[in-house]
Amino acid sequence: MAGTKIVTAMNCMPQNKVHGFQGRTPLSLSHSIKKQKLVYYWSMNGKSKTKFRVMNQKGKQIAPQVETEENITSTKFMALVSVRNSSNNNKAFLNNFLSIFMPQNNTKGCVVLQLVSTKLDPRSMEPKLSHETVLEFSKLEHKGSTSSIYRVEFIVDSDFGVPGAVTAVNNYDNEFFLETINIKEKGNICFSCESWIQPNKLDPHKRIFFINKVYLPCETPNGLKEFRGRELKQMRGGDDGSEKGQLRPWNRIYDYDVYNDLGDPDKGNDYARPTLGGQHNPHPTRCRTGRPPTKSDAKAESRPSESELIYVPRDEEYEDIKQQYINQGKLKAVLRNIVPGLRYKIMGSEVISNIDRFIQEPTEHSVPKSLLNLGVAMGQFFKFDPPKLFSSGKSHFLSDDEFGRQVLAGLNPLSIARLKVFPPVSKLDPSIYGSVESALKEEHIIDHIEGMSIQQALEENKLFVLDYHDVYLPFLDRINALEERKAYATTTIFFLTKMGTLKPIAIQLALPTGDPNTACKQVLNPSVDKTSKWLWQFAKAHVCANDGGVHTLVHHWLRIHACIEPLIIAAHRQLSVMHPVFKLLHPHMRYTLKTNATAREVLINAEGSIEKNYTPGRYSMQITCAAYKDWWRFDMEGLPPDLIRRGLAVPDATQPHGIRLLIEDYPYAADGLLIWSSIEKLVRTYVNHYYKDLNAISSDYELQSWYKEFINMGHPDHKNASWWPQLHNPEDLISLLTTIIWIVSAQHAVLNFSQYPYAGYVPIRPQLMRKLIPNEEDSDYADFVKDPERYFLSSLPSLFQATKFMAVINIGSAHSPDEEYIGDRNDKSSWLGEPEIIDALIQFSTDMKNIEKEIKRRNADPKLRNRCGHGVSSYELLIPSSGSGATGRGVPNSATV
């Protein structure tokens, strides 16, 4: 064979390579061929055709002859690379900048980039790659305030095809943040990287970034399939999650673990806490950190040192602007507690009535500081901004009207339910907790229901209940044994008035007895008698403390943060960034893992803010676990199912949202349904665009792996529950994604950003109580009768407790300047070439603006008494947009705080 070079390979297996043909890509076998002597024929004529055949030693051809047109010339792609200017990385930038004095072909101390084609090389049947290119800091195109643009050139074969991915290796000593890579040729191809690139000495894996295009797994171009799988393996920590041990700040590994890091048993039994997760305390899983066990308990993970942060994958960390904003909030918190702290040191525990002097008057709050003299301005700086309830009056006591309004449009509008049976029935075991039969009788409410019979009031949907009996009763013996913590298991009955407002008419206060034949319950009603009036205020305060605990421990922490964390972990482990579901959910996962890690560090940990500030104290998270075990169901987490479950709505196909509210003026539900329906409309368009075949859902292995892992590894204590929604068809996926987006955006906004406005004025909304209601046989009953107001105020948190609590929830209720709100997406370039998706996203943004206008219209409607009227705060929590700070409005895309 003239002009042909013959190479023999002994005992070759598939994928063994033959090298050295004029610098061309190596030839590799892609066929399943048994071990035998093979002969490779490769054309060496240097022209535009390449021929090769695979022969066995007897001369028989055993693989197809390939003949392809080849242009052996090369071409260049010019690209612009955007790198963030990091304010905290000046030293790193200086070190990296020194690389401009190195020779160009020296890849030590530089960034090496390489393009990956969407096509396979027909000769090797492996991904087609460009030549490696070096990112040089000397080729600065533009330096902006936040990022710098550099020019690079990629050299590729002329038949390279369309770039589908780019790999990056950081040979510097420091990390840097790679924003985008834009190739002007081939139709201006963009790679949105938005990731920290670690030094190769810390992370030897090549980073992989894909083109801004959506691909279902079955549609992945051949040239990208291997890289798609490789990237997911890196996120899982290897094929089998083999990268165990302690995870470091530079890692990108997403893995699961139980909550065994909340206590610190090495400091003593007072700091030991049970593991959350497992038979005794079921709970969702968290992101694994791999820290070593404690010395005194091998099953408990050690706490981080003071200089160490709890691990989250590097790209989950807060951006500089958010961290700076949080730090500023912490500084303000310290300054605002200096005077209350000094007073506590000098005077001891001080009654809460003095708290008004530490809160700015609403008029002062609105006056620009530049118009005040320096002394006054400094004085105001040490005061808290006025919470919403403080702004509406100077009373230290919660009126019945405001009490009823808040269960529909206040701190916690997720607990109120329609009363279906009177009296309410407990599900607790009487052999353990004593008689659980309700003490509520007809005589307690008959005079408060506008002449109706109880049966008529039930049938006409006039009776509602805020029932915390079963939540608190199992823990009361332990809670009431804590220092300065006292609680009841409360049950509150409300009546729906003709004006559409709720009126509290009876409160049952229960304590455990341990005797199935005895009960310790009392029922209180509104009264005009002076002594009874103060007992009623006492009862309402205990209900508020319980309500605040359930709000924080169940609705906020459990239903949002804890239950969504494993879904985010599973998404990064099982869904490629090219997957349409990952693309849709990406902004809805922002900052949540970091926020949850911070909560484990300072909020839900032993002696953390929640234990210090809420009635259940060290038993707080066990209440969370009990609610997760007996009450939480993922299929009930969407807004319509939740409203129907609580009896506040009924299915009605004639209504715009498919359900009819039984309390028409229910601001949380009425405004929430507007957002829910808009989310559902967007998700329906999105899912139907990508999943046109009914079988496409069940055959999408990434999607199915994500959902199964979310259940089995994220919620192992409920993995065998029958109520998990199916994921077989587009309707199932629409319901699932709508629920997820609702939970992390609107529902989280309602629960989180209501804290300071509605719970910041502690005299009206105490987060804990220090005394039970005195009985006539109690030694301090005489003190109560002598000065009931003073006695009542002494049962509330002390002044210093209140200001510390205000400082914490003020930070938690604030939007940072980099907040991204629902309807605003910065990644529409991911769907270029897909106008249907772009149009749907634009329409969704328009819907949010229209919803904002509608909410403002409702807040001005005098017929809606729960959001408009004298002394009534407008309901703004579901207004989509907001500025920074504790504004009491704004719906971020994700659970960012």
N, C-alpha and C positions, 0 to 999 in steps of 0.2 A: 504494500500500500504506500505509494509515493506520497510524500508530504504529510504522513501521519505518524505520530509517535505512539508507541505501544507500551503500556505499563501493566505489570502483573502484580496483583495483590493476593497474598496467600491468606486463606481462612478469614476472609472479610465478613463482618456482619453488617446489616443495614446501619447506615449513618457513619460508617468508617470513611475517612476522607482521603483523597489523593491530592497532594499539594504540588505547587510549583509550576503551573502552566502559564508562563508569561505574566505572572502576577494576577491572573484571573481568580475569580471566586472559586474555592475548592469544589470539586465534584463530590457529591455524597449520594449514597443509595437511598431511595425512598420506597423501594419494593421489599416485600418479605421474601428473602432468598436464603435458602439453607446454606450452611457453611460449605464452601467449595472454593476451588481456585478460580478467580475471576480475572478477565482481561478487559481493560478499559481502553477504548479507542477515542482519541481526541484530535480533532482537526487542528493543524498548526499552520494553516495556509495564510493566516494573518489578514484574511479578507473579511467580508461582512457576514459570512456564514460560519456557524459552528456546528459540527456534527460529532455525536459520540454514540457508541453502542456499548452494551455490557454483554460480554461473551463468557461462557465457561471455558475450561481448558480444552474441551473437545471442539471448540469453535462454534458452538451453538449459541445463537443470540437468546438471552433470557430476560431482557428488558427492552422496552421500545426504543427505537432510534429517535433521537431528538434532533430536529433541525430548526433553528430559530434565526430570524433576522437580527443582526447585532450591529449597532453603530458603536464602534469601539472608542469614539470620541467622548469627552467628558463635558459637562456643563456646570454652571455655578448658580446656586440660589443665594441671593442676598437676603439676610434676615436682620431684624432689629430686636434686640433683647432688652427687656425692661427689668431692672433690679431695684428693689426698694432701698431708699436711703434710710438706714436705721439709726435713730438718735442714740440708741444704747450700744451701738456697735462701731464707734469711731475708731477704737484701737484695732478692731478686726479689719475695718476698711483700710486703714493705713498699712497693715501687714499684707493685705491682699493686693493693694495698689503697687507694692514693690515689685510685683511680678512683671510689670511692663518693662523692666530692665533685663528680663531673662530672654534668652533666644526663643524665637517663635516656636521651634519644634520641641522645646522642653515642656513636657506636660506636668512637671512637678511645680506646684505653685500656680495653678491655673484651673480653669473650668473647661472640661472636655465635653463637647456636644456632638451628637451623631443622630442623623435622621434615619427613620425607619419607613420604608415604603409600605403602602397598602398591599403591594404585590409580593409574591414569593419569587425568588430567583428560580427560573425554570431549570437551571442546571443543578442547583443544590437542593431545591425545594425547601429552602430556609428563607427567613425574612431578608429582604434586600436592604442593605445598609449603605449609607453614604460614607465617604471618608470622614474620619474624625476631624473636627475643627476646634480651634482654641478660642475661647472668649478672652479677649485682651482688654484690660481696663484703659489702655491707651487709645482705643478706638471709641471714644466718647462722642456720641452724636448730639446728645442733649442732656443737660442736668436740670431737673425740675426741683420743686420744693420737697416732693415726697419720693421721687424715683429718678433713676438715671437710665438713659438709653444708650446701648452699645451696638455696634455693627459687627456682624460675623458673616462669613461666606462658607457655604456648604458645597463641596464638590461631589457630584453624583454622575453616574453613567447616564447617557442620554435617554436610555429606556427605563430610567428609575421609576417613573410613574408618579403618583401623587403621594406626598409625604403624609403619613398617618400617625406618626409618633416621633418623639425625640427623646433621646437618653441624655442624662447629665451626670458627670462625675466631678465632684468638688475636690481638687487636690490642694486647696488652701488649708490653712490651720484653723479657720473659723467658718461658722455657718454664714449663709447669706440667704436673702429671701428673693426667690425668682418669681417675677410677676407674670410676664407674658413673653412669647417668642412669636414674631410675625414675619412670615415669608411673603414678600411682595409678588414673586412669581407665582404661577399656578393659581391665580385668582385670589391673592391675598389670604393665605392660609394662616390661621391663628391657633396657637396653643396657649390656653389659659392655665398657667402652672400654679400660681398662688400658693407657694409652699416654701418651707425652709429646707435648704439643701445642706446636709451635714457634711463635714470633712470626711473624706474617704477613709481616713484612719479610724474614724468612729463608726461609720456605717459603710461597709464595703460594697453594698448593693448599688448597682446603677439605678438612678432614679429614672422613672418612665413617665412621660407626659403625653397624653393623647390629643389628637386634633379635636377642635370644638365641634364635634358631631356626635349624634346619638346613634348607637347601634345596639339592637337586641343581640344576645349571644349568638343566635343562629345567623345573623346578618353580618357578623364581624368579618371584615376583609381578611383574606388568608394571611397576609403579611403581619397582621396585628394579633392573631389568635394566641400565639405563644406568649406575647408580651402582656396580653390581657390576663391570662392565667398567672403569669409570673408576678405581676403587680399584686394580685390578690393574695398570693402565697406570702409575699413580703409582709402584707398587712396582718396576716394571721400568725406571723412568726415562724414561717417554714411550712413544709408539707404537713407536718403533724403537730404544729405549734411547738416545735422542739426548742425554740429560743426561750427557755425558762430562766428562772433566777430573777434578780432584781432588775427592773426596767429602769433605764436611764433617761434623762431629759431629752436626749437626742433621738430616742427610739420612735418608731411609727407603728408599734405593735398594738393591736386591739385584741384583748382577751378578757375572760370572765373570772370573777371570784366572788365569794360571799362577803358580807359586811362584818369582817372580823377585826376591824381596825379602829373602832370607835372608842374602845376603852384603852386604858394604860395600866394593866395590873401590876407592872413593876413599881408603880407609885403607891400601891396599896389597894385593899379591897374596895375602898370608896371610889376608886377610879376604874374598877373592873366592870365590863359590860358584856352581856351575852352576845353571841354571834347572831346576826340577822341573816336568815336563810337556813332552811332545813325544817325538820319536823316540829321542833318546839317554837321557833319564831320564824315562820315562813315570810319571805321577803324576796323581791327581785334581786338579781345579781348586779354587780358593779364592774367597773374597769379594773382589771388586775394591775397591781403595782409590783408584786414580787418582793416586797421588803421582808427582811428576816423576822422570825417569830420573836415574841417577848421571852425574857428569861424565865418568868414565873408561869407562863402558860404557852405551851408549844403550839396550840391551835389559834392563838391570838397573834395578829400581825403587829409588829412594833410601830409606834407612832413616828412620824418624821421629826427630825431635829428642827430646832428653831430656824436654822438657815436653809432647810430643805423644803421644797414644795412637794406635795403629793403628785405622783406621776400621772400625767395624761399625755397621749401622743403629741408630739411637738406642735403640729398644726392646730391642735385644740386649745392651745394657750391663748390668753387674751392678747389683743393687739395693744401696743404701747399706749394709745390714746385712752383706751378703756381702763387699763391698769392705773394710769395716772389719775383718771377721774375717780376711781375707787380709792386710791391713796389720799386724794384731796378730801373725799368724804370721810375717811377715817380720821384725818387731821381735824376736820370740823367737829367730829364726834368727840374727840378728846378735849378740844377747847371748850365745847359747850357743856362738858361734864366737870370742868375744873371747879367751878363755884359750887354746884351741888355736892361734889365729892368732898370739898373742904368743909362745907356745912355739916355733912354726915360725920366727918372726923371730929368736928368740934362739938356738935349738938346731938349726935346720934341720929336714930331714925326719926325722920321728920314727916309730918302728915302731907298728903299729896295736894291738899288745897292750895299750898304755896307755889304750885307748879306754874301758875299763870305768869308770874314775874319772869319766867325763863322762856317765854314764848312771845314773839313779836306780835304786836297788835296788827290786825289786817291792814290798817291804814299805814302803819309804819313799814310794813312789808312792801307796800306798793310805791313808797317814796324812794326815788333814786338816791343812792348813798352820796352822790356828789352834791346833793342839796342839803345834806345834814352836816353839822359841824363834826370835826374829827372825833371828839369825845363820844358823841351820841352814836356815830357810825361804828366806833369800836365796840360800844356797849351792845348794839344790835347784832354785831357779828357773833357775839357769844350767846345769842338767843336762837331758839329754834324757829323755823318758819311755821306759820300757823297751820295746823291740820284743818281739813275741811270742816269737821264737826265743831272745832273751836271757832271757826269763822262765823258759824251760824248762830252763836249765842255764847253767853258767859256762864250758863248753868253747869254745875258739876254733876248733874243727875240726868239720867236718860229718861226722856218722856215716853209715854206709852205709844204715842204716834210715831216717834222716831224709832223706837224699838221694833214696831211692826214694819215700818218702811225698810229698815236695814236688812231684814231677812229676804227682801226682794231686790234691793238695790244698794247693798252696802258691802261690808267686808266679805261676807260669806253668803251668797244667794244660792248655794248648791246643796244646802241641807234641808230646807223647808220641803214638806211633803203634805199631800192631801190626806186627811184623816179618813180612813175607810171604815174603821170599826171603833166604837166607843164603849168602854175606855180602851186605850192602846194596850196591845198585848206584847209582853216580853217574850223573847226566845231563850232566855237564860235558864239554866238548870236550877230549880228551887232547892234541890238537895245540896247544892254547893253554895248558893248565894242567898238562901232563905226565901221566904215568900216573895214572888215576883208579881203577884197580883197588884194591879194598879189601885191606888187610893183615890183616884179621880172618880167622882160620882156625879149623878145628874144634878144634884143641888149645887155643885161647884160652878156649873156653867149655865144653867137654865135661865138665870136672870140676865145673862149677857149676850143672848143670841136673838134679840129683837123679836121676842114673842114666838119664835119657832119652837117646835119640839126638836129633840136631839135627832130623831130619825129623819125629820124633814130637813134639818140642817145638813145631815150627811148626804141625803139624796140630792140636795140642791148644791152640793159642793161648796158649802160655806165654812166647813171646819178644816183647819190645817194644824200641823204639828211640827215642832222642832224637838226631836226625840233623841236625847243623848243618854238615856237610861242604860241601855245595853253596852254602850261604848265605855262608860266610866265605872259602872258598878263593880266589875271584876277587879278593878285596881284601887278602889277607894281605901281599903284598909292600909295599903302600902303608901298611897299618896298622903293620907291624913296623918300618917306617922312621921312624915317629913317635917322639918322645922319650918314654921310659918307657911305651911301649905294646907289649905282646907278646901274640900270640894264635896259636892253632891252629885248624884246621878239625876239629871234634870229632864223633865218632860214639860214642854210649854204648848198650850193650846191657844190657837188664834182663830178669830172669827172674821170672815170676809164681809166688810160693810158694803152698803149700797154705793158708796163713793169709790169702791174698788181698792180700799186700803185694808190692811190687816190690823186687827185690834187684839192685843194679848188679853186673855180672859182668865187664865188659870195656869199656875206653875206647880208641878209636883216635885218635891225634893226628897230623894231617897238615899238611905245609907244601908250598907249591908249588915246583916245580923248573924249569918251563918246557921240560923235555925229555920228550917222549913216551915215551922209553925208560927213564926213571928215576923213582923215587918217593922221597919223604922221609916215611915213616910209621913210627910205633911204636905198639905195643899194650901196655897196662898192665892188670893184674888186681889184685884184692884180695890182700894178702899179709900174713903175720905177721912177715916179715923186717923189721928196723928201717929199713934204707935203702929197701927196696921199699915199705914202708908210707908213707914220706914222699913217694915218687914218686906213689903212688896218691892221696894227699891233694892233691898238686900238680895231678894230672890232673883231679880232681873240681872244684878251684877254677877251672881253665880252662873246664870245662863250665859251671859256674855263671855265670862272666862272659859266656860266649856266650849262655847262656839268658836272662840279664838284658837283653842287647842285643836279642835277638829279641823278648822280651816287650815292650820299650819301642818299638822301631822298627817292628816288623811287626804284632804282635797288638794293641798298644794304640794307637799313633799311626795306622798305616795302616788297619787294619781297622775301627777305631771313628771316630776324629776326622776323619781325612782323607777317608775314603770317605763319611761321612755328611754332611759340610759341604755338598757340592753338592746333596744331596737336600733339605736345609733351604732352600737358596737357591731351588731350583726350586719348592718348596711355596709360598713367599711370592710368587713371580712368577706362578704359574699357577693356584693354588687359592685361591678366595675364602675369606675367614674363615667364610662361611656353608656352605662345602662340608663334607659329613660327614667326609671323610677328613682335612681340615685340622683340624676340631674334635677328632677322635680323636687326631691326632698332636701337637697343640699343646703339651701339657705335656712331650712327649718331645723337643722341640726347644729347650727352655729353656737358656739360657746357653752353648750349644755354640759358636756363632760367636764369642762373646767369649773363651771358653776357648781356641779355636784361634788367635785373633788374639794372645792373650797368649803362646801357645806360639811363634809366629813372632817375637815380640818378645824373649823371654828364654830359650826352651828349645831350639828346633831351629835357631836362627840361628847364624851363624858365631861361634865362641867362646861359644856359649850353654851352658846347663847340661848338655845331653845330650852335646855334643862334649867338654866338660871331664870328664864323669863316666863315660863308657862307652868300652870298648875301641876301637871303630871311629873315635873322634875325628871329624875333619873329613869322614870318608867315611861317616858315619852315615846321612845321608839318601839316599846312593846305594845303600846296602843296602836301604833301604825301597823305592826305585824298582825294584830288581832283583826283589824279592819281588812287587811289584805287577805287573810285566811277566810273570813266569814262573809265578806261583803263585796270586795272588788271583783269585777268581771269586765274583761276587755270588750265584750260584745255590747255592754251598756255604756261605753265611754263616749259615744257620739252624742250630740246635743239632743236630737229627737228621741232616741231610746232612753236617755237619762230622764228627760221630762216625763215621758210616758211611764217609766218605772216608778217615779216619785208621785204619780197620779196628778201631775200638774198640766197634762195635755192628753188629748185623745186623738187617735188617727182620724183624719178628715180629708178626703181627696179633693174636696171643694176649696180648701184653703191653699194659699200660695205656697206654703212650705210642707203641705201634706199632713199637718197636725193643727189642732185648735187648742189654744191656751185656755185653761179654765180660770186663770186670773189674767184678764186682758192687759191690765197695766202691770206687767211683770218686766221691768226694764231689762234685766239681764237676759231673759229668754227672748223678749221681743226684738231687742237689738242683735242678740246672738244669732237668731234665725236668719237675719239678713246676711250676716257674714257666712254662716254655715251654708246657705243656699248658693252663695257666690263661689265658695270653695268647691262645692260639689259640681257646679256647672263647669268650672275650669278643669277639674279632675276628669269629668266625663268626656269632655272634648279631648283631653290629653290621652287618656287610656284608649279611647276608641280610635285615635289616630295611629297608635302603635300596635294595638292588638285587634286587628280586623277579623282574625280567625278565632272562633270560640275555643279552639284547642290550644291557642297560642299561650295562654296563661299557664296551663298545666304542663306544657312542654318547655317553658322557660326555666331552665335548671338553676340559673342564678337567683331568679325571683323566688322559686320554691325553696331553695337552700336558705335564703335570707329569712323567710317567714318561719320555716321550721326551726331554724337556729334561735330566732327571737323567742319562740315558745319553749323549746327544749332546754336551751342553755341560759336564756334570759329570765325565764319564769319556770324553773324546774319544779317548784313546789306546786304549780298548777298545770304541769305539762299534760296530765291525763284528764283534765277537765273537759267535759262534753260541750261546754259553751263557747269554745274558741271558734270564731268565724271560719268558714271554709275559704279556700282560695283556688277556685276551679275555673272561673269565668270572668269576663270583664266587669260584670256587676259586683262580684266579690271584691275585686281590686279597687273599684271606684269607692265602695263603702270603706274599705280599709284605709286608703290614702286620705280620703276626706276626714275620717276620724283622727288620723295622726296629725294632719295639718291643723285641724280645729283644736286639738288638745294643746299643742305646743305654741300656738299663736293666741287665739282669742280667749280660750279658757284660762291659759296661764296668765294672760294680761289681766283678766278680771280678778284672779286670786292674788297676783303679786303686786300690782300697782294700786290696789285698794288699801294696802296695809297702812301706809302713813296717813293718807287722807281720812280713813275711817277708823283706824285703831290708834292713831298717833296721840289723840287726847285721852290719856289713860283714865281720868276720873269718870268719863262716860263709858269707855270700853276697856275695863281692866282685863289684863291678860292672865292674872292670877288673883286668888283671894287668900287672905291670911286668917280669916275667922269664919266659923260657922254661924248661922243665925242663932242668937241666944234663946234658950227656953227659960221658962219661969223658974225652974229648979236650978239653973246655972248660977254660979257665984257672981258672974259679971252681968247678970240680967238687970240689976239695979242701975249699973252704969249706963246700960243701954236706955232704960226708961228715963233716966235723968237727962241725958243729952244724946238722943238717938243719932243726930247728924254727926256729932264728933265720933261716936262709936262706929258708925258706918264708914266714915272716912278712914278710921284706923284699921279697918278690915281690908282696905285696898292696898295696892303696892305702896311702898314708901316713896318719898320724893326722889331719892337717888335711884331706886329700882326703876321708877318711871322714866327718868331722863336717860338712863342707860338703854332701856328698851326703845325709847324714841330714837335714839342715835342709831341703833341697829336697823330698825325698820325704815328709817329715812334713807340709809344707804341702799337697802334692798329694794326700795320702791322707786329708785331713781333711774331714769334712762341716761345712758352714756352718750356722748356726742356722736359716736360711730354707730348708733342703733340703726338697724335696717327694718323698716316697717312693712307690714303686709300690703301687698300690691306693688311694692318697689322691688324690682329685681335688677341686679347689676350684671347678670349673665345671659342676657337675651342672645348674645352672639353664639351661644351653644346651639341655637336652633336656626342659624342662617340657612336659607334654602328650604325652610319648612314654614311657609307663610301662615298656615293654619294655626300652628302653635304660637307664633309671634302675635297673631291677631288675638288669640285667646288670652295671652298674657296682658296685652294692651287693654283688652276689654275688662279683665279682672281688675287692673289698676283703676280704670274708669269706674267700675262698680264700687270700689272702696271709697272713691271721692264722692260718689252719689250717696253711699251709706252715711258718710260723715255729714252731709247736708241733711239727710233724713233724721239722723239722731239729734241734730241741733234743732230741727223743726219740732220734734217730739218734746224736747226739753223746754220749749216755749209754749206748749199746748196746755192751757189751764185745766182741761178735762182730765189730764193725767196727773193725779194727785201724788203719785209716788216719785215724781221727778220735776214737778213744777208747782210753785206756790210759795206763800210767805214762809220763810224759815226752812224751805225744802231745798236741798242741794240738787242741782241738775245731775243727771247720770251720764258721765262722760267716759267711763272706763273702756267702752268699746268703740270710741272714736278712733279710727285707724291711725291718725298721725299725731305727732307730739314733738315738742322741743325736748331738750335735755333737762334733767332734774326730776324731782318728785312731783309731776304735773297732775297725776290722777287721771290720765288719759293716754292713749297710744297703744297700738297692738303690734309689737315686734313680730318678726317672722318666727322667732324661736324663743325658747326659755333661756334668756341670756343672763338672768339674775335670779 
